[in-house]
Amino acid sequence: MQHRLKPDELIFAIKLMGCINAFSGSGHLRWKGMESKHQLILPGWPPRPNWIDAMQLVATREIWHAIGGWHDKSETSDGTLLAAIAKRHGYCVVTQILGEHW
């Protein structure tokens, strides 16, 4: 469910500098020193593991407390938690690129 007015959670696009798509689109690879040659855009939606970076999610404190905070310690925890929050609370997508992750 995607909300447009007064969202409690925002998902926005970022550039992962020095990254390319890998593993048949289910992940990415990063090369240090190649940031100016490769930039992978992650839109953050649809919300799913390996499709976002942790910095793409902004949610209210109440939402984080409701799911138990950053309880998942797995490698894909950012995507796992995002998908759980989005399913439970909805989200608003901001399509502009608002960040670069080096």
Biopython code that builds the backbone (N, CA, C, O; Angstrom):
import numpy as np
from Bio.PDB.StructureBuilder import StructureBuilder

atoms = [
    (1, "MET", "N", (0.852, -1.170, 0.000)),
    (1, "MET", "CA", (0.000, 0.000, 0.000)),
    (1, "MET", "C", (0.896, 1.231, 0.000)),
    (1, "MET", "O", (1.820, 1.322, 0.808)),
    (2, "GLN", "N", (0.640, 2.152, -0.872)),
    (2, "GLN", "CA", (1.463, 3.339, -1.018)),
    (2, "GLN", "C", (0.635, 4.567, -0.639)),
    (2, "GLN", "O", (-0.431, 4.793, -1.212)),
    (3, "HIS", "N", (1.114, 5.360, 0.321)),
    (3, "HIS", "CA", (0.426, 6.566, 0.752)),
    (3, "HIS", "C", (1.036, 7.786, 0.075)),
    (3, "HIS", "O", (2.224, 7.788, -0.249)),
    (4, "ARG", "N", (0.243, 8.810, -0.138)),
    (4, "ARG", "CA", (0.751, 10.043, -0.725)),
    (4, "ARG", "C", (0.663, 11.221, 0.234)),
    (4, "ARG", "O", (1.453, 12.158, 0.108)),
    (5, "LEU", "N", (-0.267, 11.213, 1.188)),
    (5, "LEU", "CA", (-0.447, 12.335, 2.092)),
    (5, "LEU", "C", (0.004, 11.982, 3.505)),
    (5, "LEU", "O", (-0.331, 10.914, 4.018)),
    (6, "LYS", "N", (0.761, 12.877, 4.131)),
    (6, "LYS", "CA", (1.228, 12.696, 5.492)),
    (6, "LYS", "C", (1.813, 11.304, 5.740)),
    (6, "LYS", "O", (1.331, 10.585, 6.615)),
    (7, "PRO", "N", (2.827, 10.919, 4.995)),
    (7, "PRO", "CA", (3.375, 9.575, 5.173)),
    (7, "PRO", "C", (4.162, 9.472, 6.476)),
    (7, "PRO", "O", (4.763, 10.445, 6.932)),
    (8, "ASP", "N", (4.150, 8.290, 7.061)),
    (8, "ASP", "CA", (4.976, 7.996, 8.228)),
    (8, "ASP", "C", (6.276, 7.329, 7.820)),
    (8, "ASP", "O", (7.167, 7.138, 8.647)),
    (9, "GLU", "N", (6.388, 6.974, 6.543)),
    (9, "GLU", "CA", (7.597, 6.336, 6.033)),
    (9, "GLU", "C", (7.874, 6.845, 4.627)),
    (9, "GLU", "O", (6.972, 6.899, 3.792)),
    (10, "LEU", "N", (9.115, 7.215, 4.368)),
    (10, "LEU", "CA", (9.539, 7.667, 3.042)),
    (10, "LEU", "C", (10.615, 6.732, 2.523)),
    (10, "LEU", "O", (11.489, 6.299, 3.274)),
    (11, "ILE", "N", (10.547, 6.426, 1.247)),
    (11, "ILE", "CA", (11.590, 5.662, 0.567)),
    (11, "ILE", "C", (12.069, 6.528, -0.592)),
    (11, "ILE", "O", (11.259, 7.031, -1.371)),
    (12, "PHE", "N", (13.392, 6.703, -0.706)),
    (12, "PHE", "CA", (13.880, 7.556, -1.787)),
    (12, "PHE", "C", (15.046, 6.912, -2.520)),
    (12, "PHE", "O", (15.733, 6.034, -1.999)),
    (13, "ALA", "N", (15.245, 7.378, -3.742)),
    (13, "ALA", "CA", (16.303, 6.838, -4.599)),
    (13, "ALA", "C", (17.668, 7.376, -4.176)),
    (13, "ALA", "O", (17.794, 8.519, -3.737)),
    (14, "ILE", "N", (18.695, 6.519, -4.319)),
    (14, "ILE", "CA", (20.071, 6.959, -4.081)),
    (14, "ILE", "C", (20.976, 6.394, -5.178)),
    (14, "ILE", "O", (20.617, 5.455, -5.888)),
    (15, "LYS", "N", (22.155, 6.997, -5.291)),
    (15, "LYS", "CA", (23.209, 6.463, -6.150)),
    (15, "LYS", "C", (24.188, 5.709, -5.273)),
    (15, "LYS", "O", (24.674, 6.246, -4.277)),
    (16, "LEU", "N", (24.480, 4.473, -5.632)),
    (16, "LEU", "CA", (25.548, 3.719, -4.986)),
    (16, "LEU", "C", (26.779, 3.901, -5.859)),
    (16, "LEU", "O", (26.889, 3.292, -6.923)),
    (17, "MET", "N", (27.698, 4.735, -5.410)),
    (17, "MET", "CA", (28.861, 5.081, -6.210)),
    (17, "MET", "C", (29.828, 3.902, -6.270)),
    (17, "MET", "O", (30.103, 3.261, -5.256)),
    (18, "GLY", "N", (30.343, 3.622, -7.475)),
    (18, "GLY", "CA", (31.290, 2.536, -7.664)),
    (18, "GLY", "C", (30.637, 1.172, -7.737)),
    (18, "GLY", "O", (31.328, 0.161, -7.615)),
    (19, "CYS", "N", (29.310, 1.110, -7.934)),
    (19, "CYS", "CA", (28.584, -0.164, -7.940)),
    (19, "CYS", "C", (28.001, -0.472, -9.308)),
    (19, "CYS", "O", (27.718, 0.424, -10.104)),
    (20, "ILE", "N", (27.826, -1.773, -9.562)),
    (20, "ILE", "CA", (27.111, -2.234, -10.750)),
    (20, "ILE", "C", (26.150, -3.343, -10.325)),
    (20, "ILE", "O", (26.329, -3.964, -9.277)),
    (21, "ASN", "N", (25.114, -3.588, -11.160)),
    (21, "ASN", "CA", (24.223, -4.723, -10.937)),
    (21, "ASN", "C", (25.007, -6.017, -11.070)),
    (21, "ASN", "O", (25.898, -6.131, -11.911)),
    (22, "ALA", "N", (24.672, -6.982, -10.242)),
    (22, "ALA", "CA", (25.339, -8.287, -10.295)),
    (22, "ALA", "C", (24.354, -9.358, -9.855)),
    (22, "ALA", "O", (23.262, -9.051, -9.377)),
    (23, "PHE", "N", (24.735, -10.583, -10.014)),
    (23, "PHE", "CA", (23.935, -11.720, -9.548)),
    (23, "PHE", "C", (22.530, -11.704, -10.145)),
    (23, "PHE", "O", (21.548, -11.851, -9.418)),
    (24, "SER", "N", (22.428, -11.527, -11.453)),
    (24, "SER", "CA", (21.143, -11.514, -12.164)),
    (24, "SER", "C", (20.168, -10.492, -11.604)),
    (24, "SER", "O", (18.969, -10.754, -11.515)),
    (25, "GLY", "N", (20.683, -9.325, -11.227)),
    (25, "GLY", "CA", (19.818, -8.251, -10.755)),
    (25, "GLY", "C", (19.414, -8.347, -9.300)),
    (25, "GLY", "O", (18.668, -7.494, -8.818)),
    (26, "SER", "N", (19.887, -9.370, -8.574)),
    (26, "SER", "CA", (19.471, -9.527, -7.181)),
    (26, "SER", "C", (20.473, -8.944, -6.193)),
    (26, "SER", "O", (20.314, -9.110, -4.984)),
    (27, "GLY", "N", (21.493, -8.271, -6.684)),
    (27, "GLY", "CA", (22.489, -7.699, -5.789)),
    (27, "GLY", "C", (23.385, -6.738, -6.533)),
    (27, "GLY", "O", (23.115, -6.396, -7.684)),
    (28, "HIS", "N", (24.459, -6.296, -5.881)),
    (28, "HIS", "CA", (25.383, -5.381, -6.515)),
    (28, "HIS", "C", (26.805, -5.662, -6.067)),
    (28, "HIS", "O", (27.044, -6.254, -5.014)),
    (29, "LEU", "N", (27.742, -5.220, -6.894)),
    (29, "LEU", "CA", (29.164, -5.311, -6.577)),
    (29, "LEU", "C", (29.733, -3.909, -6.521)),
    (29, "LEU", "O", (29.304, -3.030, -7.269)),
    (30, "ARG", "N", (30.699, -3.694, -5.636)),
    (30, "ARG", "CA", (31.316, -2.385, -5.474)),
    (30, "ARG", "C", (32.822, -2.494, -5.688)),
    (30, "ARG", "O", (33.467, -3.417, -5.191)),
    (31, "TRP", "N", (33.375, -1.531, -6.439)),
    (31, "TRP", "CA", (34.810, -1.457, -6.659)),
    (31, "TRP", "C", (35.329, -0.137, -6.120)),
    (31, "TRP", "O", (34.961, 0.931, -6.609)),
    (32, "LYS", "N", (36.181, -0.213, -5.115)),
    (32, "LYS", "CA", (36.808, 0.992, -4.567)),
    (32, "LYS", "C", (37.685, 1.628, -5.636)),
    (32, "LYS", "O", (38.391, 0.931, -6.364)),
    (33, "GLY", "N", (37.638, 2.935, -5.726)),
    (33, "GLY", "CA", (38.431, 3.653, -6.707)),
    (33, "GLY", "C", (37.764, 3.769, -8.065)),
    (33, "GLY", "O", (38.303, 4.423, -8.957)),
    (34, "MET", "N", (36.605, 3.151, -8.244)),
    (34, "MET", "CA", (35.901, 3.205, -9.528)),
    (34, "MET", "C", (34.608, 4.010, -9.413)),
    (34, "MET", "O", (33.733, 3.896, -10.271)),
    (35, "GLU", "N", (34.479, 4.820, -8.366)),
    (35, "GLU", "CA", (33.243, 5.547, -8.109)),
    (35, "GLU", "C", (32.836, 6.455, -9.268)),
    (35, "GLU", "O", (31.645, 6.631, -9.525)),
    (36, "SER", "N", (33.810, 7.030, -9.966)),
    (36, "SER", "CA", (33.474, 7.956, -11.051)),
    (36, "SER", "C", (33.053, 7.226, -12.323)),
    (36, "SER", "O", (32.499, 7.851, -13.228)),
    (37, "LYS", "N", (33.301, 5.923, -12.415)),
    (37, "LYS", "CA", (32.957, 5.173, -13.616)),
    (37, "LYS", "C", (31.664, 4.379, -13.490)),
    (37, "LYS", "O", (30.996, 4.123, -14.492)),
    (38, "HIS", "N", (31.301, 3.985, -12.268)),
    (38, "HIS", "CA", (30.103, 3.162, -12.072)),
    (38, "HIS", "C", (29.216, 3.790, -11.010)),
    (38, "HIS", "O", (29.686, 4.125, -9.923)),
    (39, "GLN", "N", (27.943, 3.950, -11.318)),
    (39, "GLN", "CA", (26.974, 4.421, -10.329)),
    (39, "GLN", "C", (25.681, 3.648, -10.534)),
    (39, "GLN", "O", (25.043, 3.751, -11.582)),
    (40, "LEU", "N", (25.303, 2.877, -9.532)),
    (40, "LEU", "CA", (24.077, 2.100, -9.582)),
    (40, "LEU", "C", (22.983, 2.883, -8.878)),
    (40, "LEU", "O", (23.157, 3.291, -7.730)),
    (41, "ILE", "N", (21.858, 3.099, -9.548)),
    (41, "ILE", "CA", (20.724, 3.795, -8.938)),
    (41, "ILE", "C", (19.811, 2.762, -8.286)),
    (41, "ILE", "O", (19.312, 1.857, -8.956)),
    (42, "LEU", "N", (19.597, 2.895, -6.995)),
    (42, "LEU", "CA", (18.645, 2.042, -6.289)),
    (42, "LEU", "C", (17.395, 2.857, -5.992)),
    (42, "LEU", "O", (17.475, 3.843, -5.259)),
    (43, "PRO", "N", (16.243, 2.478, -6.538)),
    (43, "PRO", "CA", (15.028, 3.242, -6.317)),
    (43, "PRO", "C", (14.386, 2.984, -4.953)),
    (43, "PRO", "O", (13.644, 3.828, -4.450)),
    (44, "GLY", "N", (14.670, 1.814, -4.345)),
    (44, "GLY", "CA", (14.090, 1.507, -3.043)),
    (44, "GLY", "C", (12.706, 0.908, -3.098)),
    (44, "GLY", "O", (12.156, 0.523, -2.066)),
    (45, "TRP", "N", (12.148, 0.825, -4.254)),
    (45, "TRP", "CA", (10.819, 0.224, -4.375)),
    (45, "TRP", "C", (10.733, -0.555, -5.677)),
    (45, "TRP", "O", (11.342, -0.129, -6.659)),
    (46, "PRO", "N", (10.027, -1.650, -5.744)),
    (46, "PRO", "CA", (9.219, -2.172, -4.650)),
    (46, "PRO", "C", (10.099, -2.588, -3.474)),
    (46, "PRO", "O", (11.232, -3.025, -3.674)),
    (47, "PRO", "N", (9.584, -2.454, -2.241)),
    (47, "PRO", "CA", (10.388, -2.775, -1.066)),
    (47, "PRO", "C", (10.712, -4.268, -0.992)),
    (47, "PRO", "O", (9.816, -5.095, -0.823)),
    (48, "ARG", "N", (11.988, -4.604, -1.118)),
    (48, "ARG", "CA", (12.408, -6.000, -1.027)),
    (48, "ARG", "C", (13.894, -6.044, -0.696)),
    (48, "ARG", "O", (14.624, -5.096, -0.989)),
    (49, "PRO", "N", (14.343, -7.126, -0.093)),
    (49, "PRO", "CA", (15.780, -7.244, 0.212)),
    (49, "PRO", "C", (16.638, -7.113, -1.043)),
    (49, "PRO", "O", (16.214, -7.500, -2.132)),
    (50, "ASN", "N", (17.827, -6.573, -0.893)),
    (50, "ASN", "CA", (18.811, -6.355, -1.962)),
    (50, "ASN", "C", (18.382, -5.315, -2.989)),
    (50, "ASN", "O", (18.993, -5.219, -4.053)),
    (51, "TRP", "N", (17.360, -4.545, -2.699)),
    (51, "TRP", "CA", (16.909, -3.531, -3.642)),
    (51, "TRP", "C", (16.985, -2.142, -3.038)),
    (51, "TRP", "O", (16.654, -1.154, -3.695)),
    (52, "ILE", "N", (17.424, -2.062, -1.779)),
    (52, "ILE", "CA", (17.598, -0.783, -1.122)),
    (52, "ILE", "C", (18.916, -0.782, -0.376)),
    (52, "ILE", "O", (19.562, -1.817, -0.217)),
    (53, "ASP", "N", (19.297, 0.379, 0.072)),
    (53, "ASP", "CA", (20.410, 0.567, 0.990)),
    (53, "ASP", "C", (19.796, 1.149, 2.262)),
    (53, "ASP", "O", (18.772, 1.828, 2.196)),
    (54, "ALA", "N", (20.397, 0.896, 3.396)),
    (54, "ALA", "CA", (19.794, 1.300, 4.673)),
    (54, "ALA", "C", (19.459, 2.789, 4.729)),
    (54, "ALA", "O", (18.501, 3.174, 5.399)),
    (55, "MET", "N", (20.220, 3.625, 4.046)),
    (55, "MET", "CA", (19.980, 5.068, 4.140)),
    (55, "MET", "C", (18.765, 5.530, 3.337)),
    (55, "MET", "O", (18.449, 6.720, 3.360)),
    (56, "GLN", "N", (18.075, 4.638, 2.629)),
    (56, "GLN", "CA", (16.938, 5.030, 1.802)),
    (56, "GLN", "C", (15.614, 5.056, 2.548)),
    (56, "GLN", "O", (14.597, 5.430, 1.965)),
    (57, "LEU", "N", (15.596, 4.679, 3.787)),
    (57, "LEU", "CA", (14.355, 4.560, 4.539)),
    (57, "LEU", "C", (14.303, 5.604, 5.646)),
    (57, "LEU", "O", (15.228, 5.714, 6.451)),
    (58, "VAL", "N", (13.223, 6.365, 5.681)),
    (58, "VAL", "CA", (12.979, 7.308, 6.765)),
    (58, "VAL", "C", (11.611, 6.972, 7.331)),
    (58, "VAL", "O", (10.616, 6.999, 6.608)),
    (59, "ALA", "N", (11.554, 6.654, 8.627)),
    (59, "ALA", "CA", (10.291, 6.298, 9.262)),
    (59, "ALA", "C", (10.218, 6.952, 10.629)),
    (59, "ALA", "O", (11.244, 7.287, 11.221)),
    (60, "THR", "N", (9.008, 7.131, 11.127)),
    (60, "THR", "CA", (8.852, 7.737, 12.447)),
    (60, "THR", "C", (9.363, 6.797, 13.536)),
    (60, "THR", "O", (9.435, 5.585, 13.337)),
    (61, "ARG", "N", (9.705, 7.352, 14.654)),
    (61, "ARG", "CA", (10.179, 6.578, 15.795)),
    (61, "ARG", "C", (9.133, 5.545, 16.220)),
    (61, "ARG", "O", (9.478, 4.424, 16.595)),
    (62, "GLU", "N", (7.867, 5.924, 16.161)),
    (62, "GLU", "CA", (6.793, 5.017, 16.557)),
    (62, "GLU", "C", (6.770, 3.753, 15.705)),
    (62, "GLU", "O", (6.543, 2.658, 16.219)),
    (63, "ILE", "N", (7.007, 3.906, 14.406)),
    (63, "ILE", "CA", (7.028, 2.743, 13.520)),
    (63, "ILE", "C", (8.188, 1.821, 13.874)),
    (63, "ILE", "O", (8.012, 0.605, 13.950)),
    (64, "TRP", "N", (9.384, 2.393, 14.094)),
    (64, "TRP", "CA", (10.548, 1.565, 14.453)),
    (64, "TRP", "C", (10.306, 0.834, 15.774)),
    (64, "TRP", "O", (10.657, -0.338, 15.907)),
    (65, "HIS", "N", (9.717, 1.510, 16.737)),
    (65, "HIS", "CA", (9.427, 0.855, 18.016)),
    (65, "HIS", "C", (8.392, -0.252, 17.844)),
    (65, "HIS", "O", (8.479, -1.288, 18.503)),
    (66, "ALA", "N", (7.418, -0.043, 16.968)),
    (66, "ALA", "CA", (6.358, -1.030, 16.763)),
    (66, "ALA", "C", (6.894, -2.360, 16.222)),
    (66, "ALA", "O", (6.334, -3.416, 16.520)),
    (67, "ILE", "N", (7.969, -2.319, 15.433)),
    (67, "ILE", "CA", (8.525, -3.572, 14.902)),
    (67, "ILE", "C", (9.689, -4.089, 15.744)),
    (67, "ILE", "O", (10.305, -5.098, 15.399)),
    (68, "GLY", "N", (9.989, -3.413, 16.831)),
    (68, "GLY", "CA", (11.067, -3.878, 17.707)),
    (68, "GLY", "C", (12.426, -3.304, 17.371)),
    (68, "GLY", "O", (13.449, -3.871, 17.756)),
    (69, "GLY", "N", (12.456, -2.180, 16.652)),
    (69, "GLY", "CA", (13.736, -1.555, 16.309)),
    (69, "GLY", "C", (14.508, -2.382, 15.297)),
    (69, "GLY", "O", (13.931, -3.180, 14.558)),
    (70, "TRP", "N", (15.820, -2.184, 15.273)),
    (70, "TRP", "CA", (16.677, -2.881, 14.305)),
    (70, "TRP", "C", (17.005, -4.265, 14.865)),
    (70, "TRP", "O", (18.142, -4.546, 15.243)),
    (71, "HIS", "N", (15.979, -5.123, 14.910)),
    (71, "HIS", "CA", (16.116, -6.434, 15.530)),
    (71, "HIS", "C", (16.747, -7.472, 14.612)),
    (71, "HIS", "O", (17.327, -8.446, 15.093)),
    (72, "ASP", "N", (16.643, -7.284, 13.310)),
    (72, "ASP", "CA", (17.187, -8.240, 12.348)),
    (72, "ASP", "C", (18.662, -7.924, 12.125)),
    (72, "ASP", "O", (18.995, -6.810, 11.719)),
    (73, "LYS", "N", (19.537, -8.867, 12.379)),
    (73, "LYS", "CA", (20.979, -8.654, 12.236)),
    (73, "LYS", "C", (21.555, -9.355, 11.001)),
    (73, "LYS", "O", (22.773, -9.478, 10.873)),
    (74, "SER", "N", (20.688, -9.814, 10.093)),
    (74, "SER", "CA", (21.154, -10.524, 8.905)),
    (74, "SER", "C", (21.781, -9.563, 7.895)),
    (74, "SER", "O", (21.660, -8.345, 8.026)),
    (75, "GLU", "N", (22.447, -10.120, 6.895)),
    (75, "GLU", "CA", (23.105, -9.313, 5.864)),
    (75, "GLU", "C", (22.106, -8.470, 5.081)),
    (75, "GLU", "O", (22.446, -7.374, 4.637)),
    (76, "THR", "N", (20.900, -8.953, 4.907)),
    (76, "THR", "CA", (19.873, -8.222, 4.157)),
    (76, "THR", "C", (18.857, -7.558, 5.075)),
    (76, "THR", "O", (17.708, -7.348, 4.689)),
    (77, "SER", "N", (19.281, -7.230, 6.288)),
    (77, "SER", "CA", (18.346, -6.693, 7.278)),
    (77, "SER", "C", (17.667, -5.403, 6.833)),
    (77, "SER", "O", (16.499, -5.185, 7.155)),
    (78, "ASP", "N", (18.378, -4.539, 6.095)),
    (78, "ASP", "CA", (17.737, -3.291, 5.669)),
    (78, "ASP", "C", (16.538, -3.573, 4.769)),
    (78, "ASP", "O", (15.470, -2.997, 4.973)),
    (79, "GLY", "N", (16.696, -4.439, 3.790)),
    (79, "GLY", "CA", (15.586, -4.778, 2.913)),
    (79, "GLY", "C", (14.491, -5.564, 3.612)),
    (79, "GLY", "O", (13.309, -5.378, 3.326)),
    (80, "THR", "N", (14.883, -6.446, 4.533)),
    (80, "THR", "CA", (13.904, -7.235, 5.279)),
    (80, "THR", "C", (13.045, -6.336, 6.151)),
    (80, "THR", "O", (11.822, -6.475, 6.175)),
    (81, "LEU", "N", (13.676, -5.417, 6.864)),
    (81, "LEU", "CA", (12.932, -4.510, 7.729)),
    (81, "LEU", "C", (12.084, -3.541, 6.915)),
    (81, "LEU", "O", (10.946, -3.255, 7.286)),
    (82, "LEU", "N", (12.625, -3.033, 5.811)),
    (82, "LEU", "CA", (11.853, -2.125, 4.962)),
    (82, "LEU", "C", (10.593, -2.802, 4.447)),
    (82, "LEU", "O", (9.507, -2.224, 4.494)),
    (83, "ALA", "N", (10.738, -4.022, 3.955)),
    (83, "ALA", "CA", (9.579, -4.740, 3.426)),
    (83, "ALA", "C", (8.526, -4.954, 4.513)),
    (83, "ALA", "O", (7.331, -4.818, 4.252)),
    (84, "ALA", "N", (8.960, -5.285, 5.721)),
    (84, "ALA", "CA", (8.021, -5.504, 6.830)),
    (84, "ALA", "C", (7.298, -4.210, 7.206)),
    (84, "ALA", "O", (6.086, -4.211, 7.424)),
    (85, "ILE", "N", (8.038, -3.120, 7.278)),
    (85, "ILE", "CA", (7.432, -1.827, 7.630)),
    (85, "ILE", "C", (6.464, -1.376, 6.538)),
    (85, "ILE", "O", (5.353, -0.937, 6.834)),
    (86, "ALA", "N", (6.882, -1.482, 5.280)),
    (86, "ALA", "CA", (6.032, -1.040, 4.165)),
    (86, "ALA", "C", (4.738, -1.836, 4.111)),
    (86, "ALA", "O", (3.673, -1.272, 3.862)),
    (87, "LYS", "N", (4.821, -3.134, 4.340)),
    (87, "LYS", "CA", (3.618, -3.974, 4.310)),
    (87, "LYS", "C", (2.659, -3.591, 5.430)),
    (87, "LYS", "O", (1.443, -3.570, 5.239)),
    (88, "ARG", "N", (3.208, -3.292, 6.582)),
    (88, "ARG", "CA", (2.380, -3.003, 7.756)),
    (88, "ARG", "C", (1.848, -1.568, 7.775)),
    (88, "ARG", "O", (0.714, -1.336, 8.193)),
    (89, "HIS", "N", (2.665, -0.599, 7.322)),
    (89, "HIS", "CA", (2.318, 0.813, 7.496)),
    (89, "HIS", "C", (2.130, 1.593, 6.207)),
    (89, "HIS", "O", (1.674, 2.736, 6.256)),
    (90, "GLY", "N", (2.462, 1.024, 5.054)),
    (90, "GLY", "CA", (2.425, 1.787, 3.817)),
    (90, "GLY", "C", (3.662, 2.665, 3.693)),
    (90, "GLY", "O", (4.493, 2.698, 4.601)),
    (91, "TYR", "N", (3.792, 3.372, 2.586)),
    (91, "TYR", "CA", (4.970, 4.205, 2.367)),
    (91, "TYR", "C", (4.699, 5.220, 1.276)),
    (91, "TYR", "O", (3.747, 5.089, 0.507)),
    (92, "CYS", "N", (5.538, 6.220, 1.217)),
    (92, "CYS", "CA", (5.502, 7.217, 0.154)),
    (92, "CYS", "C", (6.838, 7.172, -0.567)),
    (92, "CYS", "O", (7.886, 7.230, 0.077)),
    (93, "VAL", "N", (6.823, 7.070, -1.884)),
    (93, "VAL", "CA", (8.048, 7.019, -2.677)),
    (93, "VAL", "C", (8.413, 8.419, -3.132)),
    (93, "VAL", "O", (7.574, 9.138, -3.674)),
    (94, "VAL", "N", (9.665, 8.811, -2.914)),
    (94, "VAL", "CA", (10.215, 10.061, -3.424)),
    (94, "VAL", "C", (11.142, 9.661, -4.566)),
    (94, "VAL", "O", (12.187, 9.057, -4.325)),
    (95, "THR", "N", (10.776, 9.989, -5.808)),
    (95, "THR", "CA", (11.519, 9.476, -6.960)),
    (95, "THR", "C", (12.823, 10.219, -7.237)),
    (95, "THR", "O", (13.694, 9.691, -7.929)),
    (96, "GLN", "N", (12.970, 11.419, -6.716)),
    (96, "GLN", "CA", (14.219, 12.152, -6.926)),
    (96, "GLN", "C", (15.360, 11.459, -6.177)),
    (96, "GLN", "O", (15.157, 10.880, -5.110)),
    (97, "ILE", "N", (16.554, 11.531, -6.752)),
    (97, "ILE", "CA", (17.735, 10.992, -6.082)),
    (97, "ILE", "C", (18.150, 11.982, -5.001)),
    (97, "ILE", "O", (18.544, 13.109, -5.301)),
    (98, "LEU", "N", (18.060, 11.560, -3.750)),
    (98, "LEU", "CA", (18.342, 12.447, -2.624)),
    (98, "LEU", "C", (19.661, 12.130, -1.944)),
    (98, "LEU", "O", (20.033, 12.815, -0.991)),
    (99, "GLY", "N", (20.373, 11.127, -2.396)),
    (99, "GLY", "CA", (21.625, 10.796, -1.729)),
    (99, "GLY", "C", (22.574, 10.026, -2.600)),
    (99, "GLY", "O", (22.186, 9.422, -3.600)),
    (100, "GLU", "N", (23.835, 10.059, -2.201)),
    (100, "GLU", "CA", (24.875, 9.254, -2.841)),
    (100, "GLU", "C", (25.598, 8.498, -1.730)),
    (100, "GLU", "O", (26.010, 9.082, -0.728)),
    (101, "HIS", "N", (25.744, 7.198, -1.924)),
    (101, "HIS", "CA", (26.435, 6.364, -0.941)),
    (101, "HIS", "C", (27.766, 5.953, -1.542)),
    (101, "HIS", "O", (27.802, 5.310, -2.590)),
    (102, "TRP", "N", (28.857, 6.317, -0.890)),
    (102, "TRP", "CA", (30.192, 6.026, -1.393)),
    (102, "TRP", "C", (30.645, 4.753, -0.775)),
    (102, "TRP", "O", (31.754, 4.295, -1.048)),
]
sb = StructureBuilder()
sb.init_structure("model")
sb.init_model(0)
sb.init_chain("A")
sb.init_seg("    ")
for serial, (resi, resn, name, xyz) in enumerate(atoms, 1):
    if name == "N":
        sb.init_residue(resn, " ", resi, " ")
    sb.init_atom(name, np.array(xyz, "f"), 0.0, 1.0, " ", f" {name:<3s}", serial, name[0])
structure = sb.get_structure()
